[in-house]
Amino acid sequence: MSALPLRRPPATNDLPTANAAPAAVGGALLARLSAQFAATAADHDRSGAFPRQNFEVLQSHGLIGLVAPAAQGGGGATLATARRVIAAVARGEPATALILTMTYLQHHALARSDSRWPLHLRERVLRDAVEHGALINALRVEPALGSPARGGLPATVARREGNGWKMDGHKLYTTGIEGLSWLAVWARTDEAAPRTGVFLVPRHAPGVRVIASWDHLGLRASGSHEVVFENVAIDLDQAVDLRAPADWAPDAGSQTDIDAHATQQAWMAVLLGSLYDAVAQAANDWLTGFLNQRAPGSLGAPLVSLPRVQEHVGEIAALLRTNRVLLDDAARAVDEGHAQPATESGLLKYTVTGNAVRAVEIALQLSGNHGLARQNPLERHHRDVLCSRIHTPQNDAILVAAGARALQSSGATA
């Protein structure tokens, strides 16, 4: 099921092996990856081509299986370590970072002791990532359903046939589909009382068809195309987590289930926040270089000498510092076993991505036409950072949930 070849890393202290401790992911390696991916980011943006070579590089350094448990040969990485890797990759090429983020989130969910997946399938997916760089993502969004986070039954249907299942359906925004090996498909059964849940489908199973429709403003190399399932046969036990629809509510189930949901939401908020914060950092890197070099004849000095410019650069620094503090604090809390409630993770995403967008907008204001020129990366960073607003949970849902929680809390104490 491998999409990418296994490449063993050269023997150096800076490169992790399959069983390396997370601390082995050194800053020097991450800086090299940022620079290497940045060198071809504009090419991927123009073509929209899947960044396959980037994933070969990541696999050569043992980074695709970084979050997989040590028992499956992975790095068993903490959220803080995964955050550093995603930030470094995103600073170079954020579409690569987004695809890697989705794989990390799936690996983290599979590694939890409360995972409902059959053990042999969990181990297969995780070892496939460690040994072959196999990528996985969840396929949830549909043309009629929209985001499943807003409720509703999926139109993708699995029906029992013989000793297995047959699936039909249509999914949108399947990030990284050109390089995935495994698809965690959100679907429902055709039973009288339908169950909903996740079906594990090999990417190249007969009947899986990709419609190359992704032509987006930003994150163009993410290859988030459509996928159609036509009478796709899967084994019976690859219905890895089926429940009554009501049992999928965030507050359903035991306290253990609620805590697991909060932890998963925190991982998502921190990794996505780190990704878009890194885009803003890359924009700031370009801006500071431009301001130091640009010296208009009417000024007779570089633009950095202007107090107005210094003030706005200081505003960017404040926004990015706030992001760093919030993301580091959230990652530390999760790694210490104290994940914040899901509503708090939503507010983290809202604040960090809003700060990232604002930082890039300030950079555009300072650079003028230069920042919008296609030969400069700032306009690409702007397009990419705007994509932060469409990831679940979206801003309106975040604020409604936070407001309801705040009002409930105030009512309880009034």
C-alpha positions as CSV (number, residue, x, y, z in Angstrom):
1,M,0.0,0.0,0.0
2,S,3.0,2.3,-0.1
3,A,3.0,5.4,-2.1
4,L,6.6,6.4,-1.4
5,P,9.8,4.5,-1.1
6,L,11.6,4.1,2.1
7,R,14.9,5.9,2.3
8,R,17.2,5.4,5.2
9,P,18.7,8.6,6.6
10,P,22.4,9.1,6.6
11,A,24.1,8.6,9.9
12,T,24.3,12.0,11.6
13,N,23.3,13.2,15.0
14,D,20.8,15.6,13.5
15,L,18.7,13.1,11.7
16,P,16.1,10.9,13.5
17,T,15.8,7.3,12.7
18,A,12.6,5.3,12.9
19,N,13.2,4.7,16.7
20,A,14.8,8.0,17.5
21,A,13.6,10.1,20.4
22,P,11.7,13.2,19.4
23,A,14.5,15.4,20.7
24,A,16.6,14.2,17.8
25,V,14.6,16.5,15.4
26,G,17.3,19.2,15.5
27,G,16.9,22.8,14.7
28,A,19.6,22.6,12.0
29,L,17.6,19.9,10.2
30,L,14.4,21.9,10.4
31,A,16.1,25.0,9.1
32,R,17.4,23.1,6.1
33,L,14.0,21.7,5.3
34,S,12.4,25.1,5.4
35,A,15.0,26.5,3.0
36,Q,14.9,23.4,0.7
37,F,11.1,23.5,0.5
38,A,10.9,27.2,0.0
39,A,13.2,27.0,-3.0
40,T,10.5,25.1,-5.0
41,A,7.4,26.5,-3.3
42,A,6.6,28.9,-6.1
43,D,6.9,26.2,-8.7
44,H,4.4,24.0,-6.8
45,D,2.1,27.0,-6.4
46,R,2.1,27.7,-10.1
47,S,1.6,24.1,-11.2
48,G,-0.5,22.8,-8.4
49,A,1.5,19.6,-8.6
50,F,1.6,17.3,-5.6
51,P,4.9,17.9,-3.8
52,R,6.0,14.3,-4.0
53,Q,9.7,15.1,-3.7
54,N,9.1,17.0,-0.4
55,F,7.5,13.8,1.1
56,E,10.4,11.7,-0.1
57,V,12.7,14.1,1.7
58,L,10.5,14.0,4.9
59,Q,10.5,10.2,4.7
60,S,14.3,10.1,4.3
61,H,14.6,11.8,7.7
62,G,12.0,9.7,9.4
63,L,9.5,12.5,9.8
64,I,6.3,11.0,8.3
65,G,6.2,8.4,11.1
66,L,7.2,10.9,13.7
67,V,4.0,10.8,15.6
68,A,3.5,7.0,15.3
69,P,4.2,5.2,18.6
70,A,7.6,3.7,19.2
71,A,6.0,0.2,19.3
72,Q,5.3,0.6,15.6
73,G,8.8,2.0,14.9
74,G,7.7,5.6,15.0
75,G,9.1,8.6,17.0
76,G,6.2,8.8,19.5
77,A,6.5,12.5,19.2
78,T,4.9,15.0,21.6
79,L,2.7,17.7,20.3
80,A,5.4,20.3,20.9
81,T,7.8,18.3,18.6
82,A,5.1,17.8,16.0
83,R,4.4,21.6,16.1
84,R,8.1,22.4,15.5
85,V,8.2,20.1,12.4
86,I,4.9,21.4,10.9
87,A,6.0,25.0,11.5
88,A,9.4,24.4,9.8
89,V,7.8,22.6,6.8
90,A,5.1,25.3,6.5
91,R,7.7,28.1,6.5
92,G,9.0,26.6,3.4
93,E,5.9,25.1,1.6
94,P,2.6,25.1,3.5
95,A,0.7,22.7,1.3
96,T,3.2,20.0,2.2
97,A,2.7,20.9,5.9
98,L,-1.1,20.7,5.6
99,I,-0.9,17.2,4.1
100,L,1.6,16.1,6.8
101,T,-0.6,17.7,9.5
102,M,-3.6,15.5,8.4
103,T,-1.4,12.4,8.6
104,Y,-0.1,13.4,12.1
105,L,-3.6,14.0,13.3
106,Q,-4.7,10.5,12.2
107,H,-1.6,8.9,13.7
108,H,-2.2,10.6,17.0
109,A,-5.8,9.4,17.1
110,L,-4.7,5.8,16.2
111,A,-2.0,5.9,18.9
112,R,-4.5,6.6,21.7
113,S,-5.3,3.7,24.0
114,D,-9.0,4.4,23.5
115,S,-8.9,4.1,19.7
116,R,-11.8,1.9,18.5
117,W,-9.9,0.7,15.4
118,P,-9.0,-3.0,15.3
119,L,-5.5,-3.4,16.5
120,H,-4.1,-5.1,13.4
121,L,-5.4,-2.2,11.2
122,R,-4.0,0.4,13.5
123,E,-0.6,-1.3,13.4
124,R,-0.7,-1.7,9.7
125,V,-1.4,2.0,9.0
126,L,1.2,3.2,11.4
127,R,3.9,0.8,10.3
128,D,3.1,1.6,6.6
129,A,3.8,5.3,7.5
130,V,7.1,4.5,9.3
131,E,8.5,2.0,6.8
132,H,7.2,3.4,3.5
133,G,6.1,7.0,4.2
134,A,2.4,6.1,3.6
135,L,0.1,9.1,4.1
136,I,-3.5,9.0,5.4
137,N,-6.3,11.6,5.7
138,A,-10.0,11.7,6.7
139,L,-12.5,12.2,3.9
140,R,-15.5,13.9,5.3
141,V,-16.9,16.9,3.3
142,E,-19.6,16.2,0.7
143,P,-21.3,18.3,-2.0
144,A,-24.7,18.3,-0.2
145,L,-23.6,17.8,3.4
146,G,-21.0,20.5,3.7
147,S,-18.9,20.2,6.8
148,P,-19.9,17.2,9.0
149,A,-19.0,19.3,12.0
150,R,-22.3,21.2,11.4
151,G,-24.4,18.1,11.6
152,G,-26.2,15.9,9.1
153,L,-25.8,12.3,7.8
154,P,-23.3,11.7,5.1
155,A,-24.6,10.7,1.6
156,T,-21.7,8.3,1.3
157,V,-23.3,4.9,2.0
158,A,-21.8,1.5,2.8
159,R,-24.0,-1.6,2.5
160,R,-23.3,-5.1,3.7
161,E,-22.7,-7.5,0.9
162,G,-21.4,-11.0,1.6
163,N,-18.5,-10.9,4.0
164,G,-17.8,-7.3,3.5
165,W,-19.0,-3.9,2.5
166,K,-19.7,-2.1,-0.7
167,M,-19.4,1.7,-0.7
168,D,-20.8,4.5,-2.9
169,G,-20.3,8.2,-2.4
170,H,-18.7,11.5,-3.3
171,K,-16.2,13.5,-1.2
172,L,-14.8,17.0,-1.6
173,Y,-11.6,18.6,-0.5
174,T,-9.6,15.4,0.0
175,T,-6.3,17.1,0.8
176,G,-3.3,15.2,-0.5
177,I,-5.3,12.6,-2.4
178,E,-2.6,12.2,-5.1
179,G,-0.2,11.0,-2.5
180,L,-2.4,9.2,0.1
181,S,-2.2,5.5,0.7
182,W,-5.1,5.3,3.1
183,L,-8.5,7.0,3.2
184,A,-10.5,7.3,6.4
185,V,-13.9,7.8,4.9
186,W,-16.9,9.2,6.9
187,A,-20.0,7.3,5.8
188,R,-23.2,5.8,7.0
189,T,-24.6,2.3,6.7
190,D,-27.8,1.4,4.8
191,E,-29.3,-0.3,7.9
192,A,-32.8,0.5,9.1
193,A,-31.2,2.5,11.9
194,P,-28.2,3.8,10.1
195,R,-24.8,4.0,11.9
196,T,-22.2,6.6,11.0
197,G,-18.5,6.3,11.2
198,V,-15.1,5.7,9.6
199,F,-14.4,3.1,6.9
200,L,-10.7,2.5,6.1
201,V,-10.3,2.3,2.3
202,P,-7.0,1.7,0.5
203,R,-6.4,4.6,-1.9
204,H,-6.0,2.4,-5.0
205,A,-8.9,0.1,-4.3
206,P,-11.0,-0.6,-7.4
207,G,-13.8,1.9,-7.8
208,V,-12.0,4.8,-6.2
209,R,-11.9,7.6,-8.7
210,V,-10.3,11.1,-8.4
211,I,-11.8,14.2,-10.1
212,A,-9.0,16.7,-10.5
213,S,-11.1,19.8,-9.6
214,W,-8.8,21.6,-7.1
215,D,-7.9,25.0,-8.5
216,H,-7.8,27.2,-5.5
217,L,-6.5,30.6,-4.6
218,G,-4.1,29.3,-1.9
219,L,-2.4,26.0,-0.8
220,R,-2.6,25.0,-4.5
221,A,-0.2,22.1,-4.1
222,S,-2.4,20.4,-1.5
223,G,-4.2,18.6,-4.3
224,S,-7.5,18.7,-2.5
225,H,-9.5,17.1,-5.3
226,E,-12.8,15.3,-5.3
227,V,-13.1,11.5,-4.8
228,V,-15.9,9.3,-6.0
229,F,-16.5,5.8,-4.6
230,E,-18.3,3.5,-7.0
231,N,-19.2,0.0,-5.6
232,V,-15.9,-0.1,-3.7
233,A,-15.4,-3.4,-1.9
234,I,-13.8,-3.3,1.6
235,D,-13.3,-6.0,4.2
236,L,-15.9,-6.3,7.0
237,D,-13.5,-5.2,9.8
238,Q,-12.5,-2.1,7.8
239,A,-15.6,-0.4,9.2
240,V,-13.3,0.7,11.9
241,D,-15.6,2.9,14.1
242,L,-19.4,2.8,13.6
243,R,-21.7,4.4,16.1
244,A,-25.3,5.7,16.3
245,P,-25.2,9.3,15.0
246,A,-26.0,10.8,18.4
247,D,-22.9,9.0,19.9
248,W,-20.6,11.2,17.8
249,A,-21.6,14.4,19.6
250,P,-18.6,16.0,21.4
251,D,-20.2,15.7,24.8
252,A,-21.5,12.1,24.2
253,G,-20.0,9.1,25.9
254,S,-17.9,8.8,29.0
255,Q,-15.6,11.4,30.4
256,T,-12.8,9.5,28.8
257,D,-14.4,10.0,25.4
258,I,-14.9,13.7,26.1
259,D,-11.3,14.1,27.2
260,A,-10.1,12.3,24.1
261,H,-12.1,14.6,21.9
262,A,-10.7,17.7,23.7
263,T,-7.1,16.4,23.2
264,Q,-7.7,15.7,19.5
265,Q,-9.1,19.1,19.0
266,A,-6.1,20.6,20.8
267,W,-3.8,18.8,18.5
268,M,-5.6,20.1,15.5
269,A,-5.7,23.7,16.7
270,V,-2.1,23.7,17.6
271,L,-0.8,22.1,14.3
272,L,-3.1,24.2,12.0
273,G,-2.2,27.3,14.0
274,S,1.5,26.5,13.8
275,L,1.1,26.1,10.0
276,Y,-0.5,29.4,9.4
277,D,1.7,31.2,11.9
278,A,4.7,29.9,9.9
279,V,3.2,31.3,6.7
280,A,3.1,34.7,8.4
281,Q,6.6,34.3,9.7
282,A,7.8,33.6,6.1
283,A,6.0,36.7,5.0
284,N,7.7,38.7,7.7
285,D,11.1,37.2,6.6
286,W,10.6,38.5,3.1
287,L,9.3,41.9,4.4
288,T,12.3,42.6,6.6
289,G,14.7,41.8,3.8
290,F,12.7,44.1,1.4
291,L,12.6,47.0,3.9
292,N,16.4,46.7,4.5
293,Q,17.2,46.7,0.8
294,R,14.6,49.2,-0.5
295,A,16.0,52.7,-0.5
296,P,13.9,55.2,-2.5
297,G,15.8,58.1,-4.0
298,S,13.5,60.6,-2.3
299,L,14.4,59.1,1.1
300,G,18.1,58.5,0.6
301,A,18.0,55.7,3.1
302,P,16.4,52.2,3.5
303,L,12.8,52.1,4.4
304,V,13.7,50.5,7.8
305,S,14.8,54.0,8.9
306,L,11.3,55.3,8.9
307,P,9.5,55.4,12.3
308,R,6.2,54.6,10.7
309,V,7.7,51.4,9.1
310,Q,9.3,50.5,12.5
311,E,5.9,50.9,14.2
312,H,4.1,48.5,11.8
313,V,6.9,46.0,11.9
314,G,6.6,46.1,15.7
315,E,2.9,45.4,15.3
316,I,3.7,42.3,13.3
317,A,6.2,41.3,15.9
318,A,3.6,41.6,18.6
319,L,1.1,39.5,16.7
320,L,3.6,36.7,16.0
321,R,4.9,36.8,19.6
322,T,1.3,36.3,20.8
323,N,0.9,33.4,18.5
324,R,4.2,31.8,19.7
325,V,3.2,32.1,23.4
326,L,-0.3,30.8,22.9
327,L,0.8,27.8,20.7
328,D,3.7,26.9,23.0
329,D,1.4,27.1,26.1
330,A,-1.3,24.9,24.5
331,A,1.2,22.3,23.3
332,R,2.8,22.2,26.7
333,A,-0.6,21.7,28.4
334,V,-1.5,18.8,26.1
335,D,1.9,17.1,26.6
336,E,1.4,17.4,30.4
337,G,-2.0,15.7,30.1
338,H,-4.1,18.9,30.6
339,A,-5.7,19.6,27.2
340,Q,-8.0,22.6,27.2
341,P,-11.7,22.1,26.4
342,A,-12.6,22.0,22.7
343,T,-14.1,25.5,22.9
344,E,-10.8,26.9,24.1
345,S,-8.9,25.1,21.3
346,G,-11.4,26.8,18.9
347,L,-10.5,30.2,20.3
348,L,-6.8,29.4,20.0
349,K,-7.3,28.7,16.3
350,Y,-9.4,31.9,15.9
351,T,-6.8,34.1,17.6
352,V,-3.7,32.6,16.0
353,T,-5.0,32.4,12.5
354,G,-6.5,35.9,12.8
355,N,-3.1,37.2,13.9
356,A,-1.4,35.5,11.0
357,V,-3.8,37.0,8.5
358,R,-3.4,40.4,10.0
359,A,0.4,40.2,10.0
360,V,0.5,39.4,6.3
361,E,-1.9,42.2,5.6
362,I,0.4,44.7,7.3
363,A,3.3,43.4,5.3
364,L,1.3,44.0,2.1
365,Q,0.5,47.5,3.2
366,L,4.2,48.3,3.9
367,S,5.5,46.8,0.6
368,G,2.9,48.2,-1.7
369,N,3.0,47.0,-5.3
370,H,6.1,45.1,-4.6
371,G,4.2,42.8,-2.3
372,L,1.6,42.0,-4.9
373,A,4.1,41.2,-7.7
374,R,4.1,37.6,-8.7
375,Q,7.9,37.4,-8.7
376,N,7.9,38.1,-4.9
377,P,6.6,35.5,-2.5
378,L,4.5,37.8,-0.4
379,E,1.4,37.6,-2.6
380,R,1.6,33.8,-2.3
381,H,1.9,34.0,1.4
382,H,-1.2,36.2,1.5
383,R,-3.2,33.7,-0.6
384,D,-2.0,30.8,1.5
385,V,-2.7,32.4,4.9
386,L,-6.3,33.3,3.9
387,C,-7.0,29.5,3.7
388,S,-6.9,29.4,7.5
389,R,-10.4,30.7,7.7
390,I,-12.0,27.7,6.0
391,H,-10.6,24.9,8.3
392,T,-13.0,23.4,10.7
393,P,-14.0,24.8,13.1
394,Q,-14.8,28.0,11.2
395,N,-14.8,31.4,12.9
396,D,-18.6,31.7,13.3
397,A,-18.9,28.2,14.9
398,I,-15.9,29.0,17.2
399,L,-17.5,32.2,18.5
400,V,-21.0,30.8,18.9
401,A,-19.6,27.9,21.0
402,A,-17.4,30.2,23.0
403,G,-20.2,32.6,23.6
404,A,-22.7,30.0,24.6
405,R,-20.1,28.5,27.1
406,A,-19.3,31.9,28.5
407,L,-23.0,32.7,29.0
408,Q,-23.7,29.3,30.5
409,S,-20.8,29.8,32.9
410,S,-22.0,33.3,33.9
411,G,-25.5,32.1,34.4
412,A,-24.4,29.3,36.7
413,T,-22.5,31.7,38.9
414,A,-25.0,34.6,38.9
